[in-house]
């Protein structure tokens, strides 16, 4: 009898016994096709984003933790040590984490697949990311993504692309254009600027600019313009633009003063046209959108994973303020929060309780970022 001949119900039972350990499930599903299909239901239950937090907490000495939205548990993120420098980490919705170590005047970049520990070395980041001449490196404006064709990163202006084994970075898009998020989808790279709400679409294979999606007419009141935040959600069959007022407090419960959603058809690009926006209501549907400082992406909401349909999960950070003295508590540094915007009921709910409220990062700290388990489609 071969391992692949085990009955499907037995395979499913074994998968259920693995619990919530995604690395174990990933290895289990890689054995053979019958084990992969037999554990599909359990994998779907675990297909819930984790929040990668570069921090210190009150009850652990770990430097990198992931917070589980599904069960409010904290787990240590096994990432390479930052030898001879300071490290930065940036998660993705593909399960990969970009780690950057600043030291000796350069920035060493590595990709780590969180759920198996597999790593890929990247070329040192270009000088436009900083780090030369002993300058302090923050990488606050860095955004990135990974596609089957390679990796694209941006320091905040322009973007750079590297194919596997290339050993160097190539400039893509306009070098002087602002880029606040990068998304790879279906052979295209979307370079988005939150301030102007415009996106440049680049062919991931030829690196040629194929379209520019201009901003829609927003009609934002003048006094609201500085308080507006935009996020681009790229899906294979549609592109969604969410524009809303910023959330200034982790425990806010009201609906944003300004909140609109727009939809565009990315298939217009293949026809040689630039997609145009149309305003819609309840655009998210049977999905949940996850937003952080790097990007926005959507996940199917179903009975297996317990995600809320037609909702936006916003991960943000803030500095604690002493309400009595009205000053920032620098000794606490950066703290982390998650809020859920419900498009159906026009309500906002804070998830900043339990394990999440205990977390903090000293000083300025680093922003958190969503890490999507991909055990349903192993890398």
Buried (B, 14 or more C-beta within 10 A) or exposed (E): EEEEEBEEEEBBEBBEEBEBEBBBBBBBBEBBEBBBEBBBEBBBBBBBBBBBBBBBBEEEEBBBBBBBBBEEEBBEBEBEEBEEBEBBBBBBBBBBBBBBBBBEEBBBBBBBBBBBEEBEEBBBBBEBBBBEEEEEBEBEBBBBBBBEBBBBBBBBBBBBBBBEEEEEBBEBBBEEBBBBBBBBBBBBBBBBBBEEBBBBBBBBEEBEBBBBBEBBEBEBEEEBEEBBBBBBBBBEEBBBBBBBBBBEBBEBEEBBEBBBBBBBBBEBBEEEEBBEBEBEEEBBEEBBBBBBBBBBBBBBBBEBBEBBBBBBBBBBBBBBEEEEEEEEEEEBBBBBBBBBBBBEEEEBBBBBEEBBBBBBBEEEBBBBBBBBBBBBEBE
